Each structure stands twice: as C-alpha cells, then as structure tokens.
Amino acid sequence: MRAYFERDGDRYGRCNWGASFKHQRSLERWEIVEFHDRILGLLNRDYYGPFHDFSLPVAWWADPRVFAIKREIVAFLERRMGDGYFRFKDPRTVRLMPVWHQIFSDLKLAPKIVLCLRDPAQVARSVKARDGLDLENRRIPMADPYGRLLSILG
C-alpha cells in the first residue's frame, strides 16, 4: 500500500508508477517503518515474526504504549511536512489504519490512499530480490491486506 497525504485543498505532483525498484524504495520512509515496527513489536506481531498475520488485539490502538508512539508519529510529521506534502509506502500501514485515522484527524489531513494490486508471482520475485526469501512454492496471502483495508475504509 502506498499512502499519500495532503493538507486540505493542496495537490501533489504526479507519481511515476513505472519507476525503477530503487526509486520506489525511496518512497519507503524508514522513520515510518520504524514507528510501525515498534507498534507491531509491542503487540507481538513483528513484521517478519511468526505471529504477524494473526489478528491484532481488541482495541490495540487504545494501548497507552501505542498512543505514545502515535504522538511521536504526529510530532515527526509536523516537523517533516511543514506546509508541504508527504508520501510514503509501507505494507504495514494497512494493519495500522486505525491509528493512522487518528493521526489524520490530529493533523487535519485529507489522506489520499493508493492501493496497488499486484500479481502474486511478481510479489514473490520482489520479496526474493529484497529479502532473499524464496516464496515460489508458498501461498502468498495477497487478499488479506486488501480485505483489511476495505473493511477499515468501509
């Protein structure tokens, strides 16, 4: 999932979806990835851990530890964005949308969410190139993030 945010009424430039893998990785804001990893770690759902695909605990976003990280994200975005634009991509975002809705509200942002549908074979090649994991003979749970996002967004 790629998430693009804009302040009320502002527009952002066009994105080159045909860009190279190296360019696409430049949209990965490592600060955001680290915030996401910290939240998932608190919930025992580390991105590369055995419990990542398990459901998150009920009302996880109300956990005071998660709330503290949410405040850090808000402060980071206020410093980073100023009056400008900010965009990032991170597949963890889908799982953490409830906290992102709070962040959007706190910052008075109008999010623009771009959901990219990908061929599972292409995902397997990408994961192998990026992480060295051979997923050729494994089931790739592609529908899970999409179903989560659609249920969250209504």
CORDA-V682265 format. One record per residue. N is the residue number from 1. PHI is phi in whole degrees, -180 to 180 (* if undefined). PSI is psi in degrees with one decimal (none if undefined). NEAR is the number of other ideal C-beta (glycine too) atoms within 8 Angstrom. Layout:
[[N & PHI & PSI & NEAR] [N & PHI & PSI & NEAR]]
This chain:
[[1 & * & 139.1 & 13] [2 & -116 & 132.0 & 11] [3 & -118 & 131.3 & 14] [4 & -122 & 132.9 & 12] [5 & -118 & 146.8 & 13] [6 & -141 & 151.0 & 11] [7 & -76 & 158.4 & 11] [8 & -46 & 122.9 & 7] [9 & 82 & -15.2 & 3] [10 & -82 & 156.0 & 7] [11 & -120 & 157.0 & 4] [12 & -116 & 162.0 & 8] [13 & -72 & 172.7 & 4] [14 & -74 & 148.5 & 3] [15 & -106 & 136.9 & 7] [16 & -87 & 94.3 & 6] [17 & -69 & -15.2 & 4] [18 & -90 & 9.2 & 3] [19 & -66 & 162.8 & 6] [20 & -68 & 164.0 & 5] [21 & -57 & -41.6 & 7] [22 & -60 & -43.2 & 6] [23 & -66 & -42.8 & 9] [24 & -61 & -37.3 & 9] [25 & -65 & -22.7 & 7] [26 & -68 & -17.5 & 6] [27 & -80 & -11.1 & 10] [28 & -78 & 108.4 & 10] [29 & -86 & 108.8 & 8] [30 & -63 & -27.4 & 6] [31 & -63 & -42.7 & 8] [32 & -66 & -43.6 & 12] [33 & -57 & -43.4 & 11] [34 & -65 & -41.3 & 8] [35 & -60 & -47.0 & 12] [36 & -60 & -44.9 & 13] [37 & -62 & -37.5 & 11] [38 & -64 & -43.8 & 9] [39 & -64 & -48.9 & 12] [40 & -62 & -36.3 & 14] [41 & -64 & -40.9 & 9] [42 & -59 & -31.6 & 10] [43 & -95 & 7.9 & 11] [44 & 59 & 39.3 & 7] [45 & -129 & 43.4 & 12] [46 & -49 & 141.0 & 10] [47 & -56 & -39.9 & 9] [48 & -102 & 12.4 & 4] [49 & -89 & 168.3 & 8] [50 & -70 & -17.5 & 3] [51 & -105 & 10.3 & 8] [52 & -55 & -42.4 & 10] [53 & -83 & -2.8 & 5] [54 & -72 & 155.6 & 6] [55 & -60 & 149.4 & 3] [56 & -79 & 153.6 & 7] [57 & -60 & 154.8 & 7] [58 & -59 & 135.2 & 3] [59 & 54 & 36.0 & 6] [60 & -57 & -33.2 & 10] [61 & -68 & -15.6 & 10] [62 & -91 & -5.8 & 6] [63 & -60 & 129.3 & 11] [64 & -57 & -31.5 & 5] [65 & -69 & -39.7 & 7] [66 & -67 & -41.6 & 14] [67 & -59 & -39.4 & 10] [68 & -63 & -41.8 & 8] [69 & -67 & -38.0 & 12] [70 & -58 & -42.6 & 12] [71 & -62 & -38.2 & 8] [72 & -64 & -40.5 & 9] [73 & -63 & -45.2 & 12] [74 & -59 & -46.7 & 11] [75 & -63 & -42.6 & 8] [76 & -60 & -47.3 & 10] [77 & -66 & -37.8 & 11] [78 & -61 & -43.6 & 8] [79 & -67 & -44.6 & 7] [80 & -74 & -39.1 & 8] [81 & -83 & -43.5 & 12] [82 & 56 & -125.7 & 5] [83 & -101 & 7.8 & 4] [84 & -93 & -161.8 & 5] [85 & -104 & 159.1 & 10] [86 & -146 & 134.3 & 8] [87 & -142 & 153.1 & 11] [88 & -157 & 164.7 & 11] [89 & -132 & 135.8 & 11] [90 & -165 & 121.0 & 12] [91 & -62 & -20.0 & 7] [92 & -67 & -21.7 & 11] [93 & -57 & -38.9 & 14] [94 & -58 & -45.4 & 11] [95 & -66 & -27.7 & 10] [96 & -105 & 17.6 & 11] [97 & -56 & -36.6 & 12] [98 & -57 & -39.4 & 9] [99 & -73 & -32.8 & 12] [100 & -68 & -34.2 & 11] [101 & -60 & -40.7 & 8] [102 & -63 & -41.1 & 10] [103 & -64 & -45.2 & 13] [104 & -57 & -44.4 & 12] [105 & -65 & -46.2 & 7] [106 & -58 & -38.8 & 7] [107 & -96 & 0.6 & 10] [108 & 55 & 48.8 & 7] [109 & -99 & 148.8 & 10] [110 & -108 & 96.9 & 8] [111 & -70 & 146.0 & 9] [112 & -117 & 111.5 & 9] [113 & -106 & 126.7 & 10] [114 & -112 & 116.1 & 9] [115 & -102 & 118.1 & 8] [116 & -98 & 122.5 & 6] [117 & -90 & 129.5 & 4] [118 & -126 & 149.2 & 7] [119 & -69 & 128.3 & 5] [120 & -55 & -34.3 & 8] [121 & -65 & -38.0 & 6] [122 & -68 & -37.6 & 8] [123 & -62 & -43.8 & 12] [124 & -60 & -43.5 & 11] [125 & -64 & -42.2 & 8] [126 & -64 & -44.4 & 9] [127 & -65 & -38.5 & 10] [128 & -64 & -43.1 & 12] [129 & -66 & -40.1 & 6] [130 & -79 & -46.5 & 6] [131 & -113 & -6.8 & 5] [132 & 75 & 13.2 & 5] [133 & -90 & 127.9 & 6] [134 & -92 & 106.0 & 6] [135 & -104 & 12.0 & 10] [136 & -55 & -40.4 & 6] [137 & -106 & 18.9 & 4] [138 & -115 & 151.2 & 5] [139 & -72 & 131.4 & 3] [140 & -105 & 115.7 & 8] [141 & -74 & 74.0 & 7] [142 & -74 & -37.0 & 9] [143 & -74 & -23.2 & 6] [144 & -56 & -55.3 & 8] [145 & -63 & -35.9 & 12] [146 & -67 & -43.8 & 10] [147 & -62 & -40.9 & 8] [148 & -60 & -48.9 & 11] [149 & -62 & -46.2 & 13] [150 & -63 & -36.8 & 7] [151 & -70 & -33.1 & 7] [152 & -73 & -42.4 & 9] [153 & -81 & -16.7 & 7] [154 & 81 & none & 3]]
